Amino acid sequence: MKRWSKAALLMNSQNGSKRLFARLTIFVLVIMSIWISAAQAASVKKSLRIVLVPERNIFEQQRKYRNLCDYACELLPMDIKFEVLKGYKEVLLAMKEGKADGAFMGSFLATYSIDNYGFIPLVRPVWPSGESHYSSYIFKRSGLPLTRDISTWKGRSFVFVGPHTSAGYFFPLSLLRRNGVKEPGEFFSRIQFAGSHDAAVWMVANEIADIGVAKNTIFKEFIERKPELGKKIEILYNGGHYPDSTLLVKAEMPEEVRETMRTVFLRMGSNPDGQEVLKMFGALKFVKTSSDEYGDVRQVVQESGYDIRNMRLLDNEMESGK
């Protein structure tokens, strides 16, 4: 039987204690590392990307939404990034492909997204006039012998905003069809698409087109900024009643996050900071929006000869329901 000296036993005991201490140290360090990583992950805000349709000059639109973004980020458990994209198609594609979590959309694109992709509307702004809807202005260059009699428009040039807007495309299209004009390309000498509402106003005021169309709210903003151009334009028609630019999110967004976002916007006017942000944004408040408020949009699209559920916007096809 092997005998151990007291010194050997003591050394063996010390070595065991060192090994145990080392293991405990490693264990504690691992636990601390996991805890720190979890704490850091919890402290990092999730980022949401909200995209915008180009309704007006892109720099003006970015300025308009910047303060709104900063305010919302302070109150939400996530960062929000607003970004103006190139066009209506790009906004829809970003949402459909999961590259954006939400979007401020005009009434047509909102209706199309609700009916075809199940997007959920949250809120829209109420303007100083008390309105949260907009209409369509059809206008001409002052001095031209054009009246509300659409036959006087024959052979003239017309500028639409784009093929994905209620006020800037479907309202005038439905008006033309109701007055017997089924083929605008044959009726007008030239048709153009401005790309934004303020650009359409500018084109008519600067004699690039004889007749144009735009949202009444953007038209008024433009004329207030450039009153000298307002003298060069006369309004022929004012029609339509469509929900203004609405914040929509994808149906996959957790309901808790969705409702938190909605609440932040709805309560924005309840404190001084929020009231200041609303003032800079140009609105009185935000109101809740639901999918059943888009009946007028569905009607004007149908009157224009289209079935909103059969349009293939991302394929650049707009098939009629006939």
C-alpha positions in Angstrom: 0.0 0.0 0.0 1.4 3.3 -1.1 2.0 5.9 1.6 1.7 9.6 1.1 3.6 12.2 3.1 1.9 15.0 4.8 3.5 17.5 2.3 2.3 15.4 -0.7 -1.2 15.3 0.7 -1.1 19.0 1.3 0.2 19.7 -2.3 -2.5 17.4 -3.8 -5.2 19.2 -1.8 -3.9 22.6 -3.0 -3.8 21.5 -6.6 -7.4 20.2 -6.4 -8.5 23.5 -4.8 -6.8 25.4 -7.7 -8.5 23.3 -10.3 -11.9 23.8 -8.6 -11.3 27.5 -8.3 -10.3 27.7 -12.0 -13.5 25.8 -13.0 -15.6 28.1 -10.9 -14.0 31.1 -12.3 -14.6 30.0 -15.9 -18.2 29.1 -15.0 -18.7 32.6 -13.5 -17.1 34.3 -16.5 -19.3 32.3 -18.9 -22.5 33.2 -17.0 -21.4 36.9 -16.8 -20.7 36.9 -20.6 -24.1 35.4 -21.3 -25.8 38.0 -19.0 -23.9 40.9 -20.5 -24.7 39.8 -24.1 -28.4 39.4 -23.2 -28.5 42.8 -21.5 -26.8 44.4 -24.6 -29.2 42.7 -26.9 -32.2 43.8 -24.8 -30.8 47.4 -24.8 -30.5 47.5 -28.6 -33.7 48.8 -30.2 -35.2 46.9 -33.1 -35.2 49.1 -36.2 -38.4 49.5 -38.3 -38.2 50.9 -41.8 -41.1 53.0 -42.9 -41.1 54.0 -46.6 -43.0 56.9 -48.3 -44.5 57.5 -51.7 -43.0 60.6 -53.5 -46.0 63.0 -53.2 -43.9 66.1 -53.4 -40.3 67.3 -53.8 -38.3 64.6 -52.1 -36.2 67.0 -49.9 -39.4 68.7 -48.7 -41.0 65.4 -47.9 -38.0 64.2 -46.0 -37.9 67.4 -43.9 -41.6 67.0 -43.2 -41.2 63.5 -41.8 -37.9 64.0 -39.9 -39.4 65.4 -36.7 -42.2 62.9 -36.8 -39.6 60.2 -36.9 -37.5 61.6 -34.0 -40.6 62.0 -31.8 -41.9 58.4 -32.4 -38.5 56.9 -31.8 -38.4 58.5 -28.3 -41.6 56.8 -27.3 -41.4 53.5 -29.1 -39.3 50.4 -28.1 -37.8 50.5 -31.5 -36.1 52.9 -33.9 -38.0 54.1 -36.9 -36.4 55.1 -40.1 -38.4 57.0 -42.7 -37.3 56.9 -46.3 -38.8 58.4 -49.5 -38.5 55.9 -52.3 -38.3 56.6 -56.0 -41.9 55.8 -56.9 -45.2 54.1 -56.0 -44.0 50.7 -57.4 -40.8 50.8 -55.3 -42.8 51.4 -52.1 -45.2 48.5 -52.8 -42.3 46.2 -53.7 -40.3 47.0 -50.5 -43.4 46.1 -48.4 -44.1 42.9 -50.4 -40.6 41.7 -50.2 -40.2 42.4 -46.5 -37.6 45.2 -47.0 -40.0 47.6 -45.2 -42.1 47.1 -42.2 -44.6 49.9 -43.0 -45.4 52.7 -45.4 -47.3 55.9 -45.7 -49.4 55.3 -48.8 -51.9 57.3 -50.8 -55.5 56.1 -50.9 -55.1 54.0 -54.1 -52.0 52.2 -53.1 -53.4 51.7 -49.6 -56.6 50.1 -51.0 -54.6 47.9 -53.4 -52.4 46.7 -50.5 -55.3 46.0 -48.2 -57.3 44.1 -50.8 -54.4 42.1 -52.3 -51.8 41.7 -49.5 -53.8 42.2 -46.3 -51.8 45.2 -45.1 -53.3 46.9 -42.0 -54.0 50.6 -41.9 -53.2 52.3 -38.6 -53.5 56.1 -38.7 -53.7 59.1 -41.0 -53.3 62.9 -40.4 -56.0 65.5 -39.9 -55.0 68.8 -41.5 -55.6 72.3 -40.1 -58.7 72.5 -42.2 -60.1 69.7 -40.1 -60.0 67.3 -43.1 -58.4 63.9 -43.1 -59.5 63.2 -46.7 -58.4 64.8 -50.0 -59.9 65.5 -53.4 -58.7 65.8 -56.9 -58.1 69.1 -58.7 -58.1 69.2 -62.5 -56.7 72.5 -63.7 -55.6 74.3 -66.8 -53.2 76.9 -67.7 -54.8 80.4 -67.5 -55.8 82.0 -70.8 -56.5 78.7 -72.6 -60.0 78.4 -74.1 -60.8 75.3 -72.1 -63.9 74.9 -70.0 -65.7 72.2 -67.9 -67.0 70.9 -71.2 -64.5 68.1 -71.8 -64.9 68.3 -75.6 -62.9 71.5 -75.4 -59.9 69.5 -74.1 -59.6 67.4 -77.3 -56.1 67.8 -78.9 -54.6 69.3 -75.8 -51.8 67.9 -73.7 -52.6 66.4 -70.3 -50.3 65.5 -67.3 -51.3 62.8 -64.8 -49.3 62.3 -61.6 -48.8 58.6 -62.1 -50.9 55.4 -62.7 -51.0 54.5 -59.0 -52.9 57.4 -57.5 -56.6 58.1 -56.9 -56.5 61.9 -57.3 -53.7 62.0 -59.9 -55.0 59.2 -62.2 -58.2 57.4 -61.5 -60.4 60.4 -60.8 -59.7 62.1 -64.1 -59.8 58.8 -65.9 -63.3 58.0 -64.6 -64.4 61.6 -65.4 -63.2 61.1 -69.0 -64.9 57.8 -69.4 -68.2 59.2 -68.1 -68.0 61.8 -70.8 -67.4 59.3 -73.6 -63.6 59.4 -73.7 -62.5 55.7 -73.5 -59.0 56.2 -75.1 -57.2 59.2 -73.6 -54.2 58.5 -75.7 -56.2 59.2 -78.8 -58.2 62.1 -77.3 -55.2 64.2 -76.1 -52.3 65.3 -78.3 -49.8 64.2 -75.6 -50.1 62.4 -72.2 -47.3 62.7 -69.6 -46.7 61.4 -66.0 -45.2 64.0 -63.7 -44.2 61.5 -60.9 -45.4 63.7 -58.1 -48.4 66.0 -57.4 -46.4 69.2 -57.1 -44.5 68.4 -60.3 -47.8 68.2 -62.2 -48.8 71.7 -61.0 -45.4 73.0 -61.9 -45.6 71.6 -65.4 -48.9 73.3 -66.2 -47.8 76.6 -64.7 -44.7 76.5 -66.8 -46.5 75.6 -70.1 -45.2 72.1 -70.4 -48.7 70.8 -70.3 -52.1 72.4 -71.0 -54.1 70.5 -68.4 -53.1 68.7 -65.2 -54.3 66.9 -62.1 -53.2 66.8 -58.5 -54.3 66.3 -54.9 -56.0 69.4 -53.6 -53.8 69.5 -50.5 -50.5 69.4 -52.4 -51.9 71.9 -54.9 -52.7 74.4 -52.1 -49.3 73.9 -50.5 -47.6 74.5 -53.8 -49.5 77.7 -54.5 -48.8 79.0 -51.0 -45.1 78.5 -51.6 -45.2 79.9 -55.2 -48.0 82.4 -55.4 -46.7 83.8 -58.7 -47.3 80.4 -60.3 -50.8 80.2 -58.9 -51.9 83.1 -61.1 -51.1 81.0 -64.1 -53.5 78.2 -63.2 -57.3 77.8 -63.1 -59.2 74.9 -61.5 -61.7 73.2 -63.7 -62.9 70.3 -61.5 -62.7 69.3 -57.8 -64.0 65.8 -57.0 -63.4 62.7 -55.1 -63.2 62.0 -51.3 -60.3 59.8 -50.4 -58.5 59.0 -47.1 -55.3 61.0 -47.0 -51.8 59.4 -46.7 -52.2 56.5 -44.3 -49.6 54.6 -42.3 -50.0 50.8 -43.1 -48.0 47.9 -41.7 -47.7 44.3 -42.8 -50.0 41.8 -41.2 -47.0 39.8 -39.9 -46.1 42.6 -37.5 -47.0 41.5 -33.9 -50.3 43.0 -32.7 -48.6 44.5 -29.6 -46.1 46.4 -31.7 -48.8 47.5 -34.2 -51.1 48.8 -31.5 -48.2 50.6 -29.7 -47.3 52.4 -32.9 -50.9 53.4 -33.4 -51.2 54.7 -29.8 -48.1 56.8 -30.1 -49.5 58.6 -33.1 -53.0 59.0 -31.7 -51.7 60.5 -28.5 -49.3 62.9 -30.2 -51.4 65.9 -29.5 -51.8 65.2 -25.8 -48.5 66.8 -24.7 -46.5 70.0 -25.7 -43.7 68.1 -27.5 -46.1 66.2 -29.6 -48.1 69.3 -30.4 -44.9 71.0 -31.6 -44.1 68.0 -33.8 -47.6 68.1 -35.3 -47.3 71.8 -36.0 -44.1 71.3 -37.9 -45.7 68.3 -39.7 -48.6 70.6 -40.7 -51.3 68.5 -39.0 -53.7 68.9 -36.0 -53.6 65.2 -35.0 -53.7 61.6 -36.3 -56.9 59.6 -36.4 -57.5 55.8 -36.5 -58.0 54.4 -40.0 -59.7 51.2 -41.0 -60.0 49.2 -44.2 -63.7 49.9 -44.7 -63.0 53.7 -45.3 -61.7 53.1 -48.9 -65.1 52.5 -50.6 -64.8 55.6 -52.7 -61.4 54.5 -54.0 -62.7 51.1 -55.0 -65.6 52.8 -56.8 -63.5 55.3 -58.8 -61.1 52.5 -59.8 -64.1 50.4 -61.1 -65.5 53.4 -62.9 -62.1 53.8 -64.6 -62.5 50.3 -66.1 -60.3 48.3 -63.7 -60.7 45.6 -61.1 -58.4 46.4 -58.2 -57.9 42.7 -57.3 -56.8 41.9 -60.9 -54.2 44.6 -61.3 -50.6 43.5 -61.5 -48.8 46.6 -60.4 -45.5 44.9 -59.7 -45.5 43.4 -63.2 -46.3 46.9 -64.6 -49.6 45.6 -65.9 -53.0 47.1 -65.2 -55.5 44.7 -66.4 -59.1 45.9 -66.7 -61.9 43.9 -65.3 -63.8 43.9 -68.5 
